Amino acid sequence: MTPPRPGDRQPRLLSAKRAAEYMGLPYTSLRDAAFRGELLVVKVASRWYFDTRDLENFIQSHKERLV
């Protein structure tokens, strides 16, 4: 997935596959984080979608300094 350019409008909800690409994670890691309750999902019928705001919050909350 290419990074957004200034002025580009990106969808707020991403499919599980696109969310994994967005985060640079394997799909299974994203799915496991959702099952552990670390990532919220938006369920539409039987499909999972991920809010880009939640993905950004997840990234921010998992940052740590290696000393």
Buried (B, 14 or more C-beta within 10 A) or exposed (E): EEEEEEEEEEEEBBEBEBBBBBBEBEEEEBBEBBEEEEBEBEEEEEEBBBBBEBBEEBEEEEEEEEE
